[in-house]
Amino acid sequence: MSKYWSKLAARLEPYVPGEQLKDKKYIKLNTNENPYPPSPKALEAIKAAADSSLKLYPDPVASDLKSTLAKNYGLKSSQVFVGNGSDEVIAFSFMAFFNTDEEVLFPDVTYSFYPVYANIFNIDYRLVTLQKDFSVPVEEFFNAQGGVIIPNPNAPTARAISSKDIERILVNNREKVVIIDEAYVDFGAESVVGLIEQYDNLLVVQTLSKSRSLAGLRVGWAFGQEHLIEGLTRVKDSINSYTLDRLALIGAAAAVEDEEYFEETRKRIMDTRERITVNLQNLGFNIIPSKANFIFMSHENVPAEHIFKRLKEEGVLVRYFKKPGIDNYLRVSIGTDIEMDTMIEKLVEII
């Protein structure tokens, strides 16, 4: 600890990302990246935009990208907010909608950035215990004092919540904002974007990182009624008016417009997920039903930490969370068919 740190910096427990090892070639199944390349149209657009215009600031209101997203999702541009990855959008949301003295609710097993944000912004929160099968106890999220944030599907469990259950949470929190983090929704879960006109307390957050293969571009967005978008914009413009660069704005719009490529690659991932789930079950793994581009699994006889270490030795990276309640589970991103088959071969040897 440095003597020059502020009290805030000293008390923080930062988010820990998945390993990015470079000592040898690995099959990376630990960071939920898309195994397929971005849309060729997006790459072409980015290359074409890499010209002398980079000397100029980007559009601070991201007009073209907002218009593209609004058209694609059946919304108005005024109902769209964009940011530097969905993580930034969520951070702005904590500042815009949650108060320090009002308890915010989120699951006890969930995206580990939520408690990090709550701590950095000094926001009270309460962890809601998931059921034994990792499903969300919907009623426990009713009447939140400060608001609610839930990923759908959840991470790292991959379980999804129905839109009807999310609507129950919205109905029972009419005076507080309910944030639904849909980072993985495109792999089989139900989006609640269609509920935005009906519920003025609903904010839906999505990202380019997963289903559109652009984790390296860092673009995320939020959908909600105009008053919520205005709150986010007030926060953003008080920190950094230019959160998205010119290349990101142009590449993101092109990726969203390429619906055919989007549908093709997400279907390949879902098909691989279903096939590999059966193979893993035949090896004695318990697989939590997944609607994401990853699976959450445990073996009936072999400890997860042992499997994690052995796979790493064999050049396959998966995610292991040494935390109570999930310390015998592994989160495995869905890779290409060849990558997943290689993992199965290694698991046969380990098991």
C-alpha angles and dihedrals in degrees: 000000000000119000087222095061119110119241087255094055091047095054098044123110102199126214112267113221125208118280116278099194121181104177090102140350112292137184098237111216096145108082104049093242119158110258092214126075123256122271110293087226090057092050091049091050092050093049092048091051094053094096140107091299088081087083087072128074116257123249103285093207095044092223098173095046093046090050091050093049092046092052093046095050100036096249138118121261088242088063093059130085123182131198146166096287125325089275090067091044090053092047090053089047092056089053095043101046112018125075126213095237099045120082115241119204129222134148121280090230106047146100104333094218091075096074089042091057092043090054097045092050092040093239121159114235141175125211114227111214114237120227119262092267089050093251118144117257094225098194091057088069094057120113097010112189095219108012143281137262122186131165115227108226092026121234131255093007097055091215117141132214121221119247088241091059091047088051089054089055090049093049091051094049101045093146096048135060117256113202117200111195105209099180091136101027095113093071097072111305127115116260118217096206086113090065095060096095090051099047122048090189096059123105118179119197124197138168145210091221101086119027094025098046096234105118088135094057095059105218127150135158145196130218123204145118117303097262091058093047089050090054091053092047092052089055094045094049090050090057109027126346092195103056096145123054126220095259093049093050093051097040092048093052091050092049093051091049093052095081094158094059091043092054093046097052098041090051090052090053094048092048091050091048093054094046095047092046090063091048091051093047088054087057091055100264123144108222121198108225105266133210092167137078089264140051132225113217146167131188123234093226112013121069116244094231091056092050090047093053094044093049089050090053088052092052099259118120120204129162122262121185112199093204132124113272096018102046091110094052134087126205111217122189117219110251131176119306090257092051093048093047089051090053090051090052090052092047091053088057093046096045 
